């Protein structure tokens, strides 16, 4: 086959490159036995049959390329970039360096050639390493993905022992990676218009609040006597009579100033909502509003750093690396458990979410005698999250695929699932549909879906919690126990593991259930920390004005217990990462109450301040 001959030539280029150091006859004996048999038929005839029924232009280009390349090799001319850019076995195969990506830029620099990336299934050979073998090829531009797939790739010439691996997919680089569709044009227009609005609004905001626009408003009050022909009551004018009336008069100086600072008309307020001078100080402000819970900011920062740390490692081991087995060996280190078992990092955000929803809603219900406009309650939440989510989805769908460059850009730019399931994110049901999370649009948005679903059912708890507190607390306890029971049952029935490799590994079988789809993404398994946060929010609301003095030994004891619980949640699976599996029952017992225990530990840390 033409493509197999090119691959054989590419692999033997390493031997040919030694011709300056070895005698010519030795190099010829090393190369000629591999080239003689498959090359001879192509050298004898410029035309060959097309037994695989690929496109004729691709077949002609492959035959033409093979013949030209062989003549160059046999004549001793310089090695072609096409062959040099093919993937070749490198050092560190036993360390997991199984990918042979080749040289993307070298292939793309050759006229009329393009880079293709083939993926082979390794599950039958290395079950412990559930990642594909990637192989880079440089083929004529006439060849499509289907042509390269039909040609087949002879892995027996690439791998030690002549192993035959099944070819799964082939993806060739095109420029642009995806056609410029009307959706792309519309998205670019939207972001361009948004940018122009921000610039114009910022300039208008700066002009509106400048002395050039309102010169008299910036003159000191004691130097002003009139405003628009009207006498001022400042500095004792009119003997201080009717001063309050004059201050609220729309024509008074103070009223004009208040109107100016607020933006004046409704149109101005709308424009100023996009102005950077107005928004940046608010975004970057470190001042706390009255009634805010300042310590939550520290919990957010620590939790976010933990989330980033865990995701950097989990994503890193899923992409082609030079030493993936070295990375996975870190999982067996005791000190690495904080990263390996970072699945708990998200649950602290659920605790905070439940705390704030309960605290703020109960506070509002107290001001309104237990009445809340529930339609506005839901609308405000949806409107606060969805526009930003929609903009991010637009950017991910129609802008990001065109920004990549390299051997993996074409495959990572595939947005097929997102174009089909983007609407599930906007409706916050993406943790239920599609049923396999990795086939959805931006699977990491499962957190937003869970948080919105928890928010949707929160009034069922908040109403009894306000009117009949013991009933609300009993309902929370009942839901916590039910969630723990469901989680443990699902883990036991499906024989799920508790390590990150078992939890997040993609399933090759479309009918096989994964831990993420059955447990990790589901609200009935993740609601426990949210409920614990609701209890904490109720406690803060009820006792916020009470000064509770706690003896330091009790506070220290509480912190020791809380840290011990957190330590147990994270480090007790150390044996699982070192191939000491306790069994399915132990895994179920571990998964069932862990989120409840972690949430309870956060409550103790908050309620037992060491500063007292």
Secondary structure, 3 states (H helix, E strand, C coil): CHHHHHHHHHHHHHHHHHHHCCCHHHHHHHHHHHHHHHHHHHHHCCCCCCCCCCCHHHHHHHHHHHHHHHHHHHCCCCCCHHHHCCCCCCCCHHHCCCCECCCHHHHHCCCCEEEEEEEECCCCCCCCCCCCEEEEEEEECCCCHHHHHHHCCCHHHCCCCCCCCCEEEEEECCCCCCCCCHHHHHHHHHHHHHHHHHHHHHHHHHHHCCCCCCCHHHCCHHHCCEECCEECCHHHHHHHCCHHHHHHCCCCHHHHHHHHHHCCCHHHHHHHCCCHHHHHHHHHCCCCCCCCCCHHHHHHHHHHHHHHHHHHHHHHCCCCCCCHHHHHHHHHCHHHHHHHCHHHHHHHHHHHHHHHHHHHHHHHHHHCCCCCCHHHHHHHHHHHHHHHHHHHHHHHHHCHHHCCCCCCHHHHCCCHHHHHHHHHHHCCCCCCCCCCHHHCCCHHHHHHHHHHHHHHHCHHHHHHHHHCHHHHHHHHHHHHHHHHHHHHHHHHHHCCCCCHHHHHCCCCCCCCCCHHHHHHCCHHHHHHHHHHHHHHHHHHHHHCCCCCCCCHHHHHHHHHHHHHHHHHHHHCCCCHHHCCCCCHHHHHHHHHHHHHHHHHHHHHHHHCCCCC
